[in-house]
Amino acid sequence: MRGTKDIIVKGIIFSLIPALCNFLGSTDAFLWAQKRGYIGTNVDIECLKLIFFIASIFLTFALLTVNIILSELRENIYRRQAAELIKYTKEIMVMTLAKIVDRDYCHIDVRIFVPEKTLKWRIAHIINKNNALFFRIKNIDGLAEPGITNDLKFQVFPSEEKQGLVGECFVTKKMVYDDNLIQSNSTDYHLSEYQINKTNDLRFIIVCPIFSENGDVIAIIAFDSKNDIKVTQENKEALSDLILNYTQQLYEKVPELFKAKGGLL
């Protein structure tokens, strides 16, 4: 891996070459050199200037285009590698979880919820501190199969209007779970019909908060399953330790996954 110094030197050189060509092609530098005998009198200065000017245009275009293409290719490679690594670590977590709950295998989707703090929301929040705050789902490749959950969001503030276990997690700032969603999802969490329809195939969920240095909940991560998974006194502590450790490691190693949703609206 190249160091910072190598990257800076390369960037300066790549920028300097077309800039130097442009300088030689658009100034009287060659004429000055010819008058002082550095260039022969038989050299066509205007033709030489034109050559360097065209070279500056070509080099600027070529170097910029090549760098953009190479950067995009490298980024795509890193993105695929990161997705594979995320998927691999998730599978290890799932196998450990299955062992804890005494199952051969559990299908688990790991979903991230981030606050919708758009410019519109920030302006409204200045006017009204009780302005509703929603956490919106982010389905990440390697962590979750989206299914019909795309665009799903839950209100987490004000606390008396919280929705779902995401809202409960935000308000209590604690890990919460429900291993009987087939009974409680439509009755206990103040969900709309839209939210119920998006989540009615779930049987189990554990929701864990992510904290900032100030102790604010900046993201929420949910582990849900369509399988029946029961939390008992015997497995509760081990399950909690696994979820907390995995959540913290994921946040520390890949913090960009937990960035809040911004934008204008």
Summary of the structure (lengths in Angstrom):
residues: 265
radius of gyration: 28.6
end to end distance: 39.7
largest distance: 95.2
contacts: 709
relative contact order: 0.11
helix: 53%
strand: 15%
